[in-house]
């Protein structure tokens, strides 16, 4: 097994550690989010009908990615804890974690394939297909169905890439994990430009082309990632009895961690259903807006790749003062970064809205979105990073409650009131929901002790 020193997570200035461990993944996350926006932008070059057809699938594919990321977070948390408390069984624990995560995604894949049509119908897709806009492009229904089914078939590989990446980060191989992610997204982006850009000689004017992009890149990097993990860690495959024993252990925290990732896609699905009942243009706009949201929240997203390991290692080895200090730097970084981004976007609304979409009916929604929502993301960013660190300390129930308050209890009712108030009142209503969730984080952080006094201070095991 490759030896990797974890002293850097337990000693030295916390601010330097956060920067050093977040920076490698920053570019990877940025490229990932830029690809998501590129994908929607290339589709927007076709027509508003194509963008709308794609928009109805976004909540579903967001749920797929969320579950893949959820299993990755589970793998990361399991390996961090195992590296601190069960060093001798690390290789076997990693193997068991990967197998259970893969089986979880296989079960969800089967369910999704069985209920694929029902999921799209629930989102309001059938009502749109009967509209005049969709009737003029009858091939879109076939393309949409083929696209989403192909995405289901490659779901396991998407999850595997995320899971192995989370394990590498948990083992402090942050630079390697970042390089894998960057190469993965570069391949995705290159394939997308080759197949979706109208000027390309390999242009494939169909939503199915997007599913091919994902399948080729995800399968390729599953094999590459597994090979690199095997080189870094000598995996010890569990026996059947060991695997049965592992399966019988309580799974509440793991279920909650994975389930948390479905809260956001669920809120997007409900928002899509509500908005589609008012105007299908909202769905077309959401195809871009949901991708923009992730990019604007880049800093918190990048911190979620490093903070769980930093806080997890210090928490489980008894360095509670360093945990408090890490939280202070983490929240300060998010608040300052989101405030600066909000100001910058406020002065460049027209430029970004007109650059992202050529259709005026969609552009007006983007302008209202960019005017209001970046201010709300100051609160949403705090929710994202705080949830990720709560999971690293086995406080999955608190993290789940926070996610439900943010995305379901606050966001959905306020969105409904906004839609009823006026065509563009949705966006200030969503801003208010995100800001309110930020105050919830402040309340929880002040009220819930981050130190579990029942856990004794352990002697750090700093090498793996």
N, C-alpha and C positions, 0 to 999 in steps of 0.2 A: 504494500500500500504506500502510495506517495505521502511523504511527511509534509504537512503544511502547518506552519506556525500560526497559532491564534493569539499569541501575546499581543499583537497589534490591536486586537479588539478589546483587550482587558487593561492595557496600559497606554499612557500618552494622552495628549489633548483630544478630547471628544470631538471638537470642531474639525480637527485635522483628520480624524478617523472617518467621520461622516463624509467629508469631501473625498478622501482617498477611496472609500468603498462605493460611493455613489457615482463618482465621475466616470468610471469605466462603463457603467450601464446607461449613463445619460444619453450618449450617442445612439446606443442600441434602441432605447425606448423612443427617442426622437425619430429615428428612421422608421420604426414600427408604426408610429402614429402618422408620420408623413405618408407612409405607404397606404394606410387606411383612407386618408384624404385623397391621395392620388387615385386610388381605385374608384372612389365616388366621383371624382372630377372627370375621369375618363368616361365613365358611364353617362355623366351629365352632357357630354359632347353629342350624344345621340339624340335624345328627345326627352321631354318631361314625362312622357308615358313610360319610357324605359327606366328613367330615374324613379318614378313612382313604383313600378314593379319591383325594382331593387329595394326601394324603401320599405316595402312590406316584409321583406326577408331580413332586414337589419336587426329587429329585436330577436329573431331566432338565431342568427349567426352571432349576435352579441352574447346570447345565452351559451352558445357552444364555446366561444372563446372564454367566457366567464368560468364555465365549468372546467375547462382546460387549465386556466390560471388557478382556479380553486384547488385542483389536485396538485398543482405546482406548489402552492402555499402550504398545503398539507405535507408534501414531501420535504419542503424547506424546514418547516417547524419540527418534523419528526427527526430529521438528520441533525439539526442544531442541538436538540435535546439529547439525542443519542451520542453525539460527539462529546457532550459534557458528562453524561451519566453512564453510558454504556459503550465506552470506547472499543472494548474488545469484540463487541458484536456488531460493529458499525457496518461492515460489508454485508452481512446477512440482513440487517435491518433495512438497508437501502434496497436490497433486492425485494424484500417483502413489501416495502412501501410502493415500489414501482409496479409490482404485480397487482396489488389491491387497487391502486389508482387506475391501472389499465382496465381491470374488470369493471370498475365503476363506470368508465366511459363507454365500454362495450354495452352495458345494460342500457344506458341513456341513448346510445345510438340506435339500438333495436326499438326502443319505445318511440323515438323520434321518427324513424322510418315508418312505423305502423300508423302513427297519428299525424303524418306530415300535412295532408290535406286539411285535416281538422284544425291544425295550428294556424295555417294561413287563413282559413275561413274565420277563425276567432278574431284575428287581427283586422277583419273587414275587407280582406282581399277579394272575396267573391262579389261583394257589392261594387267594388271598383271595376272588376272584369266585365260587369254588365253595363258600365258607363260608356258613353259615346267615345271617349278618348281611347279606351281599351279595345273597343270593337273595331276601331280603325287599324289596330295592330294585333290581329288574332294570334300571331306566332309568339307573342310575349308570354302567354299563359304556359305554353309548352316549354319555352326557354326558362321561365321562372321555376317550374316544377323540376326540370332537369338540373338546374343550378343548385337548388336547395338539397336535392337528393344526393348529388355528387359531393356536396359539402359534408353531409352526414357520413358518407363512406370514408372520408379522409379525416374524420374527427379524432379517431384514436391516435393518428400520427401527429396531429396538431397538439394534442395533450402530451404525447411523449416528448416532443421538443421542449415544451414548457416545463414538464416535470424534471427532466434531466438538467435543464438549465437552473432550476431552483435548487437542485441537489448540489451542483457545482458551486453555486453562490454560498450555500450553507457550509460547504467545506473550505470557504475562503478562496476559491479559484475565480474571483470576480472578473479578472481580465480575460480569462479563457471563456467564461460565460458570455461576456460582452462581445468577444470576437465571433463566437458562434451566432449570437443574435444578429449582429451586423451582417455577417455573410448570408444568413437566412433571408433577411429582409432585402439585401441587394439582389439576391436571386429572384425573390418575389417581384420586386420592382422592375427588374430587367424583363422578366417574362410578361408582366402586365403591359409594359410599353410595346413589346413585340407583338402582342396579341390584341391589344385594345386601342392603340393609337392609330387613327385613321390613315396617317401617312406611312405606316409600316407596311412592308410587302407581305407580312404574315398576318395582317389585320383580320380578325375573326369577329364579325359583327353579331355577337350573341352573348347573352349573360353566361352561357355555358363556358365561355373562355375564361371567366374569372375562376370558376371551379377548377379548371385545369391548372391554372396558375397555383392555386393553393395545394392541389394534390401533388403536383410534381415537386414543389419546394418542401412541403411538409414531410413527404416520404423520404426524400433525399437527406434531409437534415435529421430525421429520426435515426437513420443508420449512422450518419457521421457523429452525432451527439453520443449515441450509445458506445461507439468505438472509443471516443475520447474519454468517456467516463470509465470504461473498462481499463483503460491505460492508467488512469489516475488512481482508481480504487479497485482492488481485487475483490470483485463481488463474490459473495458466498451464497449460492442459491439454497434456499431453505428446503428441508425435507417436507414430505406431505404432512407429517404430524406437527412439525413446527408451524407450518402454514395454517393448519386447522386451529392450533392454539392461538395464533395471532388473530385469526378471524373471529374467535370467540371473545376476544378482549373488548371492553367497552369502546364504542365508536362515537359517543356523543360529540366530543370535541371535533373529530374529523368530519362528521356529518354537518355540524354547524359551520365549520370553516368553509367547506365546499358549498353549503347552502347559502352562505352569505353572498357568494359571488353571483347567485341567481337573483338577488334582490334588485340590483340595478337593471338587468335585462327585463325583469318583470315590470319594473316601473316604466321602462321604455315601451314595453308592449301595451301596458294600460294607457299610457300617454298617446300612443299611436292609435289605439282603438277609439279613444275619446275624440282626438283631433280629426280622425278620418270621418267621424260622424258629422263634423262641421264642414270640412272642406278637404278634398284629396290633395290640394296643394301643400298642406301641412306635411303630408307623408313624404312628398318629394323633397321639401325643405329639410325634413328630419334626416333624410339619407346623407345630407352634408353636415347638418348641425350635430348629430350624434358623434360624428368623426372629429369635428372641430372641438367639441367639448373635451375629448381626450387629449388633444394637442395643447389646448390652453392649460390643462391640468398636468402638463409634462413634469414639472418639478416634483409635485407630490407623487406622481407615478414612479419617477426615478428613485425617490426616497423609499418607496415600498420595496424596492429590490435590495436595499442595504440595511435599513433601520431594523427590520425584524431580527437579522443576525446579530447586529450590534447590541440591541437591547436584550435579545434572547440570551446571548452568551454571558453578558454581565449580570442579568437577572438570575439565571440558573447557577451561576458560580458565586452568588452572594454579593456582587459589587453594586449595591442598591443606590449609593450616592451617584455613581456614574450613570445609572439609569435615569435618575432625575435630571442630571445635567444634559444627557442626550435628548431628553424630551424638550428641554428649554431651547436648545439649538434647533431642533427639528421644527418646532412650531414657529420660531422666529424666522427661519428660512422660508417656510411656506407663506406666512403672512406678508413678508416683504416682497417675495417673488410674485405672488398673485396680485398684489397691489400695483406693482410696477407694470405687469402685463396688462392689467385693466386700464391703466392710464394710457399705455402705448396704443392699445386697440381703440380706445375712445377717439384718438386723433387720426386713426387710419381706417375707420369703418367703411367708407365708400370704396377705398382701394381694394380691400380684401373681399368685400361682397361682390364687386364687379369682376374681380379676377377669378373667383371660385366658380361662378356659374354664369353662363351666357343668357339665361332665361330671366326676363325682368320680373315675372310673377314669383319666382323663387328668390331672386336677389333682394326684394323688399323685405322678405322674412329674415334673410341673413343680416341685413342692416339692423333690424330691430333686435335680433339675437345678440349681435356684437356690441350693441349699445348698452344692453342691460346685464346679460348673463356673466360676463367676466368679473363683475363686482361680486356677484353671488358666489363665484368659485373661490373666493377668499375663505368662506365657510366650508364649502365642499372639500377643498384641499385639506383642511384640518381633519375632516371626517375620514378621508381616505388613509392618511398616514397613521392616525390614531387607531383605526381599526386593525391595520396590519400589525402594529406592535402589541395590541391586546391579544391577538391570536398567538404571537410568539411567546406569551407568558401563560398560555392555556386559559385565557379569559375569553373564550369564544362566545359565551352567553352574552356578556356585556357588549362585545363587538357586534353580535347579531342584533341585539336590541337597538344599538346605535344606528345600524344600517336600516332597520325597519322604520325607525323614527324619521330618518332623513328622507328615504326614497319613497316610502308609502304613506306614512301618517302626515308628513308635512307637504311633500312635493305634489302628490296626486290631487288632494282636495284644493290646494291653492291653484294648481293648473286648471282645474275645472272651473273655479270662480273666474280665473283670468279669461278663459275661452268664452264664458257667458257675458263677460263685461264688454268685450270688444274684440275685433279681429286680431289685433296685435297686443292686447293686454296680457296674453299668455306669458310673454317674456319677462316683464317686470314681476309677475306673480311667481315665476320660477326663480328669479333672483332672490326674492324674499324668502322662499323655501330653503334655498341653499345657505343664505346668511343665518337663518334661524337654526339650522343644523349645526352651524359653527358655534353658536352660543350653547347648544347642548353639549358639545365637546368640552367647552370651557367648564361647564357645570360638572360634568362627569370627572374631568381631570382633577378638579379641586375637591370633589367629594369622595372619590374612590381612591383609596390608598394604593400606590403602585408597589408597595412592599408587602409581600406575603410573609408575615413574621413566623408562620409555621414552618417555613422552609429554612433549614440551617444553612449557615454560610459554608459552602463547599470549597474544597481545595481545587483551584482551577486546573483543568487538564488542557494544556494549551497546545498540544500537538496531536495530530491525527496521522 
